[in-house]
Structure formats: structure tokens, C-alpha cells
């Protein structure tokens, strides 16, 4: 049985964004307003666990269309779960899909060196 990472990454990203706003002196009314997480923070919190560990297919540098990326994220595919608008807004998903589509190929991971 394959373990799935917790889906709390978006919540954490939103929480950190609110904390940062409060810490940098933003007025309380602006700090309490929800902020959209960045594509990189969404990737780190919700995507990288599988897509950077070989659990799911790598997606960087594959010349995927943002619309295709968005459709898979929203609807799921194979073992990838669907992420609903309550988990990632349409606006954040659009930015994430464009960001992923523009990423260069990931550097191949180096095999562990053997000690003799």
C-alpha cells in the first residue's frame, strides 16, 4: 500500500504567509486578509513529495501545457488525487500550472556512493 503525504501543505503555506505579513509590519487588516501561496510554496508543500522522489512522474522540463497540468491537478489521474477548489483556488492553480510548465528539467539524482 502506497503512503500519501499529508495534504496540509497549502494550509501551512497560507499560515506562513499570514505570519510573515504580521511580522513585517503590515497593518492588521491586511495581515488578516487571506493571501495566495506562491507556486513554489504550493509545489514544496503538496507536489514535491511525490514528484521529486520517484513516487510520481517528474513533470519539470517536459513541455507540458499549463491547461493539461491544471486538468490533472484538479481531476486527478491514476494514483494522483484530485485537488479541489477548497484546497487550491483556480487562480493559484493557474499560476502553479504556468510555473511548473516553465521549470527546467530537474537535475538527475546522484546515486549513493559506495564506501570501500
N, C-alpha and C positions, 0 to 999 in steps of 0.2 A: 504494500500500500504506500503510495507516494504522499509525503507530507507537503502541505501547502503552507507558505509563510502566512503569518497573521496579516490581515488586511487593514491594519490600523495605521499604515504609513501616511495616508492622506490626513488623518486626524492629527497625527504628530506634526506634520508639516504646517497645518493650519495653526496649531497651538504655538509652534515655534515662531511663526510669522507674527502672531498677536503679541507674544512675549517680546520679540525684537522691536516691534512698534512702540511698546510701552517703555522699553529700555532706552530707546534713542530719543526720548523726549517728545514723541508725537502726542498731540492733545488726546485726552481720554476718549473723546467721542470718536476720533479717527482710529485709535487703538482698538476700540471695541468693535469696529466695523470688520466683518469677515474679509480676509484677504485671500486671493487666489494663490495657491502654492506655485512655485516655478516649475517648469517642465523637468528640470534637473532634480528637484526635490521629490517630485512625483515618481520619477524613474527610480531614484535611490530608495524610496520608501515602499514602492509597490511592484516594480518591474525587475529591478536588477537581481533580486534574489534568485529568480529562475533563469532569466535571460543571460546572466553573466556566469552562471555555474554549470551550464550544460544540461540543466533540467529541461529547459525550453530552448527553442531555436534562437540563435543570435539574430538580432534584427538590424544592428548598425551596419551601414555600408552596403545594404542590399538593394538600394534604389527602389524601395517600396513607396508607393503613393500614400500621401497622408490620409486620403479618404479610405484606403484599404486598411491602414493601421487603425484608424478610428473605428471602422466597422468591426474589426476583430476585438478591439478593446471593449466596445460597447456590447457586442453579441457573444463573445467568447468563441473559441474554436478548439476542438479536440479537448485536451485536458486544461486549457486555459479558461479560467472563469470569466464570465461577463462582469463588467464593472458598470453599475447602474448610475444614472444621473445623481442619485443621492451620495454616491461615493466619489465621483469625478464629474464636475459640471461639463456641459457641452463646450463652453468657452475654454476651460482648462484642457479638455480632451483635444480640442482642435490645436491648441498651442503645443501640447505634448506630441501629437502626431507629426506636426511640422518639424519639431525639434528632433525627434527620432529619425525622420526621413533624411535630415541634413547631417547626421552624425557620420564621421568616417568609420571605416571598418575597425572593429576592436582589434587590438594587438593580440596575436596568438599567445595563449598562456604557455609559460616555460615549464617543461617537465621538471619534477623534483630531481635535484642532482643526487646521485648516489654517493655515499661515503664509503671509501675503501680502506 
